[in-house]
Amino acid sequence: FTTMPIRRAIILLAIPMVLELSMESVFALVDIFFVNRWLGNHAVMAVGLTESVITVVYSLAIGISMAATAMVARRVGEKNNEAAGEAAMQSILLALAVTFFISIAGVWFAPDILRLMAADAETIAIGTGYTRILMGSSGVIMLLFLINGIFRGAGNAAIAMKSLWIANIINIILNPLLIWWLGLEGSALATFIGRAAGVGYQLYQLQKGSSTVHLRARHIILNLPVMKTLVSIAAPGTMQFIIASGSWIVLARLVAETGHADASAGYQTAIRVLLFFILPAWGLSNAAATLVGQHLGAKQPAMAEKSVNTTTRYNVYFMAFVTVFFVAGAPWIIRFFTKDAAAVSHAVLALRVISMGYIFYGIGMVMANALNGAGDTRTPTLINFFGFWLFQVPLAWWLAKGLSMGPLGVFIAIPIAETLIAVAAWLVFRRGKWKLVEV
């Protein structure tokens, strides 16, 4: 991708990445659709609160994934495919070690997790099994994210996209069948089986050498220098997303506390719709991360910067369109997922208010991923810490409880904080220190 025009490179990378991450968001939409239709607001609340907590696993997966993407992209840019394969295998070993402990803790403490998230007794009774299955399958979630990051770093985004197609088709088929048979636990099992099939496809492609990166038996041996580099990039990158997901956990609890089951069900439904469109924009920003890594590996920092500026422009166009779509069509969109009048009113309000910051979300995503792709994961981590924990969480608490605005206060705090974060990331990117990072 360092030898072709920027616009063409972005399109070739972004289209499969956008489709890939759209498919990732389909998991949440499928779950919430069938659970809303058949199992009621307490089940929806259980699904939403569990997903809010499991974002910690997503954060770990994304952190290790961005380290793998940065290293693989840099090695591919240097035309060193053997080193790229070794970095990929070491990142997989790291991910498996991390998720082993998370899975055990999640299964053991499932009811306590729901209780901590302000779930009522009925939600805990309905949702404990669902939470156990999802938390116990943390390793599969981790690998699906991570290996797709490896493919993106290598420029093989089409393989990443296909793995999620497979996972989603299986989930869509199994979800209604297993819900009918097993209730809420059936939805979790369908998601696990679908993701496991996607991981199987990924590993098959890596093993047979269909992509630029090829895993070999000798790569299984622990390589301390490579592992150390991965950890040094992944640790702040993981904290970057744990900081963000931790704040979302607090917001989900605030909505549950101040609005109870109806508001929580509406908020969780709206969040899944919002994520369906945020993740494609994130896919476009991932194209910038890959291009930054490969151009820096090829000693072309000016082209890396141009890639980011062009991608930002495309993301702004997309997010502006989505904002208009949400503001105008919120009631129709939400009623597709739930007919409950109380949940609909909260969801429509959440969708309209939160989407007001969509253009800034798009800018912030590209800037943060550009820094991550260069290997500078520390700077976006600091921005997230100040933006989410020192601004968004206190603001949401003050509006929701201090001013007695309830869930609306939480909704308002989100776009305000995201706008601040986007502006900060843009200013840091303009300084250009990321061009000097060594990976």
C-alpha positions, -999 to 999 in steps of 0.1 A, spaced: 0 0 0 30 23 1 34 21 -37 -1 32 -48 -20 65 -47 -34 74 -13 -71 75 -23 -68 40 -39 -50 26 -9 -76 40 15 -105 25 -6 -88 -9 -9 -82 -11 28 -113 7 41 -140 -11 22 -133 -46 37 -124 -30 71 -158 -11 72 -176 -43 62 -156 -62 88 -165 -39 117 -201 -36 105 -202 -74 109 -188 -71 144 -216 -47 154 -242 -70 139 -235 -94 168 -249 -69 192 -278 -59 170 -289 -95 164 -287 -103 201 -307 -72 211 -333 -77 183 -343 -113 193 -340 -107 231 -362 -75 228 -388 -93 208 -391 -124 229 -377 -120 264 -386 -85 276 -369 -55 293 -352 -74 321 -334 -97 297 -324 -67 275 -311 -50 307 -290 -82 315 -276 -83 279 -267 -46 280 -251 -46 314 -231 -77 306 -219 -62 273 -210 -30 292 -187 -50 315 -173 -72 287 -160 -41 270 -131 -45 293 -123 -77 274 -128 -58 241 -103 -32 255 -77 -58 262 -83 -73 227 -81 -40 210 -49 -30 230 -31 -62 220 -46 -60 185 -33 -24 179 2 -35 191 1 -64 166 -12 -42 139 16 -16 144 43 -43 145 30 -63 116 24 -32 95 59 -19 102 76 -53 94 55 -56 62 65 -20 52 101 -32 57 94 -63 35 103 -86 64 74 -111 63 92 -136 86 94 -111 114 57 -102 108 47 -138 113 67 -140 145 51 -109 159 17 -123 151 23 -155 169 37 -138 200 7 -116 202 -16 -146 201 3 -162 230 0 -130 249 -37 -128 243 -44 -164 254 -24 -159 287 -44 -127 295 -79 -141 288 -74 -173 308 -77 -155 341 -105 -132 329 -127 -162 318 -123 -179 352 -132 -147 371 -162 -140 348 -177 -174 352 -173 -174 390 -185 -139 397 -212 -136 371 -241 -127 395 -219 -103 414 -210 -85 381 -247 -79 374 -253 -68 410 -224 -43 408 -240 -28 377 -272 -20 397 -293 -48 382 -324 -57 401 -331 -92 414 -352 -103 384 -325 -92 360 -298 -111 380 -319 -142 380 -325 -141 343 -291 -129 332 -265 -149 353 -263 -177 329 -259 -154 299 -232 -135 317 -213 -167 326 -213 -179 290 -201 -146 275 -174 -139 302 -163 -176 299 -158 -171 261 -134 -142 265 -106 -160 248 -127 -163 216 -137 -127 217 -100 -117 222 -87 -139 193 -113 -127 169 -103 -91 174 -66 -98 176 -61 -119 145 -82 -95 125 -58 -68 137 -29 -90 124 -46 -92 90 -52 -55 89 -16 -47 97 -5 -70 68 -30 -53 45 -52 -84 42 -84 -68 54 -105 -90 31 -96 -121 52 -106 -103 84 -139 -93 68 -147 -129 57 -140 -143 92 -168 -120 106 -191 -129 78 -188 -165 88 -192 -157 125 -223 -136 119 -241 -159 95 -238 -187 121 -249 -163 149 -280 -151 129 -291 -187 122 -285 -200 157 -297 -171 178 -335 -175 173 -332 -213 175 -312 -214 207 -333 -186 224 -364 -207 216 -348 -238 231 -327 -224 260 -339 -188 266 -314 -160 272 -285 -184 276 -292 -196 240 -284 -161 227 -250 -162 244 -243 -197 231 -251 -187 195 -227 -157 198 -200 -180 212 -204 -206 185 -204 -180 157 -173 -163 170 -155 -196 175 -162 -205 139 -147 -172 128 -116 -178 148 -112 -212 133 -113 -197 98 -87 -171 108 -63 -197 122 -67 -218 91 -58 -188 69 -27 -179 90 -15 -215 91 -19 -222 53 -2 -189 44 -30 -172 25 -20 -138 37 13 -119 39 16 -132 75 23 -170 78 24 -187 112 50 -214 115 57 -239 143 90 -223 152 71 -190 161 55 -207 191 87 -204 210 87 -174 234 106 -145 219 113 -122 248 124 -91 227 94 -93 205 71 -100 235 86 -70 253 79 -47 224 43 -60 221 37 -54 258 52 -19 257 28 -9 229 -2 -30 241 -1 -19 278 -9 18 272 -31 9 243 -51 -15 265 -53 12 292 -65 36 265 -95 15 259 -100 3 294 -102 39 304 -129 45 277 -149 13 284 -146 19 322 -164 52 318 -191 35 297 -196 10 325 -202 39 349 -226 56 324 -246 23 320 -249 21 358 -259 57 361 -287 51 335 -298 20 354 -298 38 387 -317 69 376 -340 54 350 -343 17 361 -352 -12 337 -371 8 310 -344 35 307 -316 9 307 -333 -12 280 -338 19 259 -303 31 264 -287 -3 256 -308 -6 224 -298 29 213 -261 22 220 -262 -9 198 -276 11 170 -250 38 175 -222 13 176 -235 -2 143 -225 31 126 -195 39 148 -177 7 141 -177 12 103 -162 47 109 -137 30 131 -130 6 102 -122 36 80 -99 50 107 -82 16 109 -72 20 73 -53 51 84 -35 31 111 -23 5 86 -12 32 61 6 51 88 25 20 100 34 9 65 45 43 53 66 49 84 82 15 78 90 25 42 104 59 55 76 80 40 63 101 69 48 128 46 27 102 29 16 88 63 3 123 73 -15 127 39 -32 93 44 -46 105 78 -58 138 65 -76 122 35 -92 95 57 -104 121 82 -122 140 54 -140 108 43 -150 99 79 -164 134 84 -186 130 53 -199 97 65 -206 107 101 -224 139 90 -248 117 69 -254 93 98 -262 122 121 -289 135 98 -303 99 94 -305 94 132 -321 127 140 -347 123 114 -353 86 116 -348 78 153 -384 66 161 -386 44 131 -351 29 137 -358 21 174 -392 6 168 -376 -20 145 -359 -34 176 -385 -29 204 -422 -21 207 -421 -13 244 -433 24 246 -412 33 277 -380 18 262 -387 34 229 -390 69 244 -356 66 262 -339 50 232 -351 77 207 -339 105 231 -305 87 235 -301 82 198 -308 118 189 -287 134 217 -256 112 215 -255 113 177 -250 151 179 -213 144 185 -209 120 156 -188 142 133 -163 148 162 -163 110 169 -152 104 134 -123 129 136 -112 116 170 -112 80 158 -89 87 129 -65 108 149 -63 83 178 -58 53 154 -32 72 134 -12 77 166 -17 40 175 -7 29 141 26 48 145 32 30 178 24 60 200 -3 44 221 6 65 252 -7 98 239 -43 87 231 -43 70 265 -36 102 283 -62 120 262 -88 93 271 -80 95 308 -85 133 310 -115 132 286 -134 104 301 -126 102 338 -118 138 346 -145 152 324 -172 129 310 -179 108 342 -181 138 366 -202 158 341 -226 128 336 -230 123 374 -236 161 379 -262 163 352 -279 130 360 -279 133 398 -268 168 408 -293 185 385 -318 156 386 -318 152 348 -316 114 351 -307 94 320 -309 126 298 -279 140 317 -259 110 308 -269 113 272 -258 149 271 -224 143 287 -214 118 260 -212 141 229 -197 170 249 -168 148 262 -163 131 228 -160 165 211 -133 176 236 -114 144 231 -115 148 193 -101 183 194 -73 173 218 -63 143 196 -63 166 165 -40 191 181 -16 164 192 -15 149 157 -7 183 142 24 186 163 39 156 144 59 139 171 44 105 162 66 105 130 96 99 152 83 68 172 104 36 167 87 2 167 
